[in-house]
Amino acid sequence: MNRLLEVRKQGQQIWLDNLSRSLIRDGHLARLVEEDGVAGVTTNPAIFEKAIGGGQYYEGDLARLKTQDLSAEARYEALVIPDVQAACDVLRPTWVDSGGEAGYVSLEVSPDLAHDEDATVAAAHRLHAAVARDNVLIKVPATPAGVRAVERLIADGISVNVTLMFSLAHVDAVASAYVRGLQQRAGAGKDISKVFSVASLFLSRVDTLVDGWLEENGKPEALALRGRSAVAMAKRAYQMYCERYDEDPVFAALRDKGGRPQYMLWASTGTKNPAYSDLLYVEPLIGPETVNTLPDATLAALLDHGQVAARLDEDLDAAVAQYEALAAFNIDMTEAGETLQAAGVKQFEDAFAKLLAVTA
């Protein structure tokens, strides 16, 4: 039994949270797609910093680019855009066979633009044109400026992966922006059937932060809540997804015009606490019309010993109860999300700075 293929039968796509020239040129990505049903690829500045700084196949091109009068960011893009294009080409048959529901590769705008709406929109258009593949997703952070940019980009027909979401407030804001963008595009008489989007909700970092607060409290009742907050958040986010896209007449009108729901994507799914299951953010969150993007180690764990069953709509009362219990200990999950998003932007800014130091 191939567990990744079994997950796909449950309606969930597994994407690889990694990309490098080694993966492409050594044929590993193609094998994951063809044999294991991996249906997409996500990238971020930290992934590319690791690939370019320590990977094979970049040295010659980087040396050549350093002889040219280019900025460090332009050199970075000249290195990674061909990788994204190659990955898109590997996944194009998946994109075609799925009717545009799968087979995407994500490329992120510069994290330095996280709080600049206009610059984010301009960069997204530029990167989309540079990659020139139907199955590329431009990653935009779910900061207030990023959310406004998402609305504009969807209206412009640019497919996006909205990243750095850490709370139900982020889920609602991003989905609302997506629907407004579709409405604007449809209202202008433009085709909305080719627009695709995912909303990336980060999980493991939520438990890391909240668990720390619970441990500071120290009461047995608080300690018993550890390791449950992120999965509870994801289950509640999925219920919000179902209500918006299955029950809301606003989206029903868009669906009639070819509009697609914005899938929930589970991100940051590598378990950070060794006391927890290595599939904590995988097994409980399998369900239809969702994506889980996995780093290599978590992907290997799923293939090796994952228990595959559709459990995403189970234990919903427990998910609500988890939030209520956290509130009783004065833990505000919306506040936690803002803290984590600010830290996430900073982490990607730092990784991007390291990357540009390599290409400078």
GUMIGU-545673 format. One line per 8 residues: for each residue x, y negated, z of C-alpha. Coordinates in pm, whole numbers, plus 50000, padded with zeros to 5 digits. Example, Ala and Ser with C-alpha at 12.3 -4.5 7.8 and 13.67 -1.06 7.14 Angstrom:
# residues 2
51230/50450/50780; 51367/50106/50714 $
END
This chain:
# residues 360
50000/50000/50000; 50129/49655/49906; 50004/49429/50183; 50039/49112/49977; 49810/49254/49712; 49568/49358/49986; 49562/48999/50115; 49478/48881/49762 $
49180/49118/49758; 49050/48930/50062; 49048/48609/49858; 49361/48450/50005; 49664/48347/49802; 50014/48400/49938; 50264/48135/49828; 50639/48135/49889 $
50767/47847/50100; 51105/47836/49930; 51269/47760/49596; 51624/47768/49467; 51806/47848/49146; 51915/48178/49297; 51553/48282/49337; 51483/48192/48977 $
51797/48308/48798; 51837/48630/48996; 51480/48725/48907; 51360/48745/49265; 51076/48496/49218; 50956/48676/48906; 50950/49006/49094; 50752/48854/49381 $
50498/48720/49133; 50474/49027/48912; 50499/49303/49174; 50369/49144/49494; 50115/48896/49364; 50281/48586/49510; 50061/48313/49361; 50251/47989/49418 $
50558/47810/49553; 50592/47520/49795; 50900/47305/49841; 51006/47016/50062; 51320/46808/50115; 51454/47049/50379; 51424/47343/50137; 51607/47159/49860 $
51871/47026/50100; 51950/47385/50195; 51943/47506/49834; 52164/47234/49688; 52397/47203/49985; 52475/47572/50015; 52334/47754/49716; 52470/47892/49394 $
52430/47745/49047; 52428/47375/49140; 52798/47289/49153; 52857/47237/48781; 52547/47029/48721; 52609/46819/49030; 52970/46751/48926; 52847/46644/48581 $
52576/46420/48726; 52829/46250/48953; 53015/46128/48645; 52702/45941/48537; 52583/45603/48659; 52284/45736/48851; 52147/45686/49199; 52169/45971/49447 $
51792/46016/49421; 51805/46029/49041; 52074/46297/49064; 51861/46493/49310; 51563/46479/49077; 51779/46581/48781; 51878/46890/48979; 51541/46996/49118 $
51298/46910/48839; 51437/47186/48614; 51396/47429/48907; 51034/47324/48952; 50975/47354/48578; 51127/47703/48573; 50914/47812/48868; 50604/47668/48699 $
50688/47874/48391; 50722/48192/48598; 50383/48124/48754; 50205/48005/48440; 50053/48348/48363; 49902/48345/48714; 49767/47996/48651; 49616/48100/48318 $
49469/48428/48444; 49310/48255/48745; 49154/47976/48543; 49365/47720/48726; 49282/47847/49077; 49635/47975/49148; 49989/47967/49012; 50104/47626/49136 $
50445/47485/49235; 50467/47183/49466; 50715/46896/49443; 50716/46625/49709; 50742/46251/49664; 51024/46089/49859; 50949/46096/50234; 51077/45740/50246 $
50749/45638/50078; 50525/45793/50345; 50385/45456/50453; 50373/45288/50110; 50053/45362/49919; 50142/45192/49589; 50493/45336/49575; 50358/45685/49650 $
50108/45661/49365; 50377/45539/49125; 50622/45812/49231; 50356/46082/49200; 50274/45976/48845; 50643/45964/48755; 50720/46308/48899; 50409/46461/48742 $
50514/46329/48401; 50874/46440/48449; 50782/46799/48537; 50527/46804/48253; 50360/47129/48359; 49988/47184/48411; 50054/47388/48724; 50259/47139/48924 $
50122/46991/49246; 50263/46664/49372; 50301/46669/49750; 50183/46359/49933; 50186/46322/50314; 49861/46278/50505; 49968/45947/50658; 49707/45669/50631 $
49890/45530/50327; 49927/45878/50183; 49556/45953/50224; 49470/45636/50033; 49718/45740/49765; 49557/46084/49742; 49219/45931/49664; 49372/45727/49383 $
49573/46018/49245; 49273/46250/49235; 49078/45978/49056; 49367/45960/48809; 49354/46336/48751; 49680/46420/48932; 49663/46748/49124; 49808/46717/49474 $
49922/46915/49775; 49849/46702/50081; 50115/46780/50338; 50198/46704/50703; 49849/46761/50841; 49839/46848/51211; 49484/46788/51335; 49116/46819/51251 $
49112/46441/51209; 49371/46480/50933; 49162/46759/50776; 48854/46538/50764; 49037/46231/50633; 49212/46425/50356; 48900/46611/50243; 48700/46288/50240 $
48966/46119/50026; 48969/46414/49787; 48591/46405/49741; 48593/46027/49693; 48864/46065/49429; 48657/46323/49242; 48352/46098/49264; 48544/45807/49117 $
48679/46021/48835; 48341/46172/48758; 48180/45828/48778; 48423/45705/48513; 48307/45984/48283; 48633/46179/48310; 48682/46554/48338; 48721/46673/48697 $
48747/47045/48620; 49125/47034/48575; 49194/46870/48912; 49321/47104/49183; 49429/47030/49539; 49530/47202/49861; 49532/47056/50211; 49834/47181/50407 $
49766/47223/50778; 50086/47279/50980; 50052/47539/51254; 50358/47656/51448; 50465/47305/51543; 50124/47249/51704; 50175/47542/51940; 50531/47433/52016 $
50414/47089/52129; 50096/47194/52308; 50262/47489/52479; 50521/47251/52619; 50249/47033/52769; 50077/47339/52916; 50403/47456/53070; 50455/47113/53225 $
50118/47157/53393; 50223/47499/53519; 49883/47618/53642; 49799/47979/53553; 49486/47859/53372; 49698/47626/53161; 49966/47884/53088; 49696/48127/52969 $
49614/47886/52684; 49961/47902/52527; 49999/48028/52172; 49633/47984/52083; 49592/47622/51982; 49714/47633/51622; 49506/47934/51523; 49203/47775/51692 $
49264/47456/51493; 49290/47650/51166; 48970/47843/51229; 48784/47520/51305; 48934/47356/50996; 48807/47643/50783; 48456/47595/50923; 48479/47229/50827 $
48587/47340/50479; 48288/47574/50445; 48044/47307/50562; 48181/47047/50323; 48219/47258/50011; 47943/47516/50053; 47667/47317/50221; 47715/46945/50154 $
47499/46818/49864; 47763/46552/49789; 48009/46818/49676; 47735/47028/49516; 47686/46748/49264; 48061/46748/49192; 48071/47127/49164; 47801/47105/48897 $
48043/46887/48698; 48330/47136/48736; 48478/47004/49060; 48681/47250/49265; 48698/47262/49644; 49022/47153/49805; 49158/47476/49951; 49295/47488/50303 $
49662/47588/50304; 49825/47724/50618; 50176/47579/50646; 50456/47602/50904; 50368/47969/50943; 50702/48103/51062; 50659/48185/51433; 50896/47974/51642 $
50838/48139/51982; 50999/48487/51985; 50748/48594/52250; 50469/48569/51993; 50386/48797/51701; 50589/48722/51390; 50255/48719/51204; 50065/48500/51451 $
49986/48246/51179; 49908/48506/50912; 49694/48795/51036; 49418/48594/51214; 49388/48350/50923; 49318/48573/50624; 49003/48467/50444; 48865/48361/50105 $
48948/48038/49926; 49259/47977/50134; 49635/47977/50082; 49910/48080/50322; 50259/47966/50232; 50524/48184/50393; 50899/48146/50444; 51106/48447/50339 $
51120/48613/50683; 50744/48589/50738; 50677/48718/50387; 50901/49017/50459; 50722/49079/50790; 50382/49076/50618; 50503/49323/50358; 50653/49547/50625 $
50391/49566/50899; 50107/49321/50841; 49754/49420/50940; 49533/49297/50658; 49170/49213/50726; 48949/48909/50672; 48948/48756/51021; 48934/48384/50951 $
48568/48349/51044; 48601/48557/51363; 48624/48421/51718; 48489/48078/51629; 48339/48031/51975; 48682/48105/52124; 48836/47841/51896; 48593/47579/52023 $
48648/47695/52380; 49024/47656/52336; 48977/47289/52247; 48745/47237/52542; 48992/47402/52778; 49276/47187/52647; 49066/46874/52694; 49008/46977/53055 $
49387/46955/53098; 49387/46610/52931; 49539/46743/52608; 49404/46547/52313; 49457/46746/51993; 49408/46438/51775; 49682/46259/51968; 49900/46569/51933 $
49846/46557/51558; 49962/46196/51535; 50273/46275/51739; 50354/46573/51519; 50293/46390/51194; 50531/46110/51292; 50793/46369/51386; 50731/46558/51061 $
50784/46249/50849; 51105/46177/51039; 51226/46535/50991; 51171/46518/50616; 51332/46173/50600; 51639/46312/50775; 51654/46615/50543; 51616/46387/50242 $
51897/46164/50368; 52122/46469/50403; 52028/46580/50057; 52106/46240/49906; 52441/46243/50086; 52522/46557/49888; 52418/46403/49556; 52570/46058/49622 $
END
